[in-house]
């Protein structure tokens, strides 16, 4: 609470914006009158000539501040009668004094009434501000989830919960429209202990309902009384006690995908002023759906690129093996025949050419192996990793717990992760031993490559790990690099082995 709001809070405590119970007010007025009479009697012994009329206005002030205008007037009249009885007996005329007293009492009532009005307005503004703050806080929490790329199911459940809490409503439902004329409940929130809709429940859109109107018009809709509505949804909601409802569409790329609905169990409908707040939540949910679709499309696109690149490399490897490499072998054999029939000088030259062709063959063989390892296609991931370990210039401790063939894209990704790590170990890490662990758990391939080198590796620009991370993430996997200086390097990858 700020210092600026302190006077308003204190005023609300003293001057009630809403009246207390009438019975309590009558008791308070009577108690003040008795106390005032006793106080006046006591004071008149000290100063007999003083009227002490101001004391009798105290009860008028208190009753005016805490109760309605009628009780305040009655207290004013009663106080005036007491005033006349105590102080004006025996005088020629009571009218002037009573007029002054009543004028002061009524003025007090009027001033306190204005104060009560201001207190009520301040209380109303405070409640509106608190409600707006709660709504904005709820929106921020959902927006944080959306910005963080949370799972759609989590966004849905949190959104309906936050909307229901911020509006203090009975029911919030999130629906997805299906092509067969039905709607599926994606998330629902009802009052505890009340009948409720269930996530996954399918409802027919036939008949009249807020959902049907939204699907047909693509715009916000409301029904003030479901008692006169028809259709399966109307019947279902009446069974839940819903009396009225309002809702807004979920629009993604111009298409109406579903609706966000708010229902009330009493006769008072949701204010139309709150439709904008419901619309803000619907926009966040639509954004989350659009983001998820974009991520899915991007992942699928990257996966297709990876598969296309692998196919191209496999084609290059096949062409090299069946074309250039076989041609080199054939030429070598022909040159060996020429070498056998040639004189000494020519034999030396031919032998040199043959040796060069053998070196070229080895280079092409190594190049084709880097493009797409044939052993991976023939023997699967365990055999390919064993071949990598044998060729490594650093000793490799290999543990492979995979007993079946995996999708080719998964095997290729795992192979290249290990190959890159084994290449970096002697070149950059100065490692003496590398441990490779591969296992299959819950339809996810897990692999770790750990060296005892100098550490300090990063997956930044210029690093081969960047391409590996892209390849793994294109398969909906994750790759992490842990490499503290002096503590070696650890590469972990997790790749789902579902359909790719």
Secondary structure as GFF3:
##gff-version 3
##sequence-region A 1 500
A	DSSP	alpha_helix	3	14	.	.	.	ID=ss1
A	DSSP	alpha_helix	22	46	.	.	.	ID=ss2
A	DSSP	three_ten_helix	53	55	.	.	.	ID=ss3
A	DSSP	alpha_helix	56	66	.	.	.	ID=ss4
A	DSSP	alpha_helix	69	87	.	.	.	ID=ss5
A	DSSP	alpha_helix	95	147	.	.	.	ID=ss6
A	DSSP	alpha_helix	152	167	.	.	.	ID=ss7
A	DSSP	beta_strand	171	177	.	.	.	ID=ss8
A	DSSP	beta_strand	182	190	.	.	.	ID=ss9
A	DSSP	beta_strand	202	204	.	.	.	ID=ss10
A	DSSP	alpha_helix	210	217	.	.	.	ID=ss11
A	DSSP	beta_strand	221	223	.	.	.	ID=ss12
A	DSSP	three_ten_helix	226	228	.	.	.	ID=ss13
A	DSSP	alpha_helix	232	239	.	.	.	ID=ss14
A	DSSP	beta_strand	244	252	.	.	.	ID=ss15
A	DSSP	beta_strand	255	264	.	.	.	ID=ss16
A	DSSP	three_ten_helix	272	274	.	.	.	ID=ss17
A	DSSP	alpha_helix	275	319	.	.	.	ID=ss18
A	DSSP	pi_helix	320	325	.	.	.	ID=ss19
A	DSSP	alpha_helix	326	341	.	.	.	ID=ss20
A	DSSP	alpha_helix	344	371	.	.	.	ID=ss21
A	DSSP	alpha_helix	374	391	.	.	.	ID=ss22
A	DSSP	beta_strand	395	401	.	.	.	ID=ss23
A	DSSP	alpha_helix	408	424	.	.	.	ID=ss24
A	DSSP	pi_helix	425	429	.	.	.	ID=ss25
A	DSSP	beta_strand	433	441	.	.	.	ID=ss26
A	DSSP	beta_strand	444	451	.	.	.	ID=ss27
A	DSSP	alpha_helix	464	474	.	.	.	ID=ss28
A	DSSP	beta_strand	478	482	.	.	.	ID=ss29
A	DSSP	beta_strand	489	496	.	.	.	ID=ss30
###
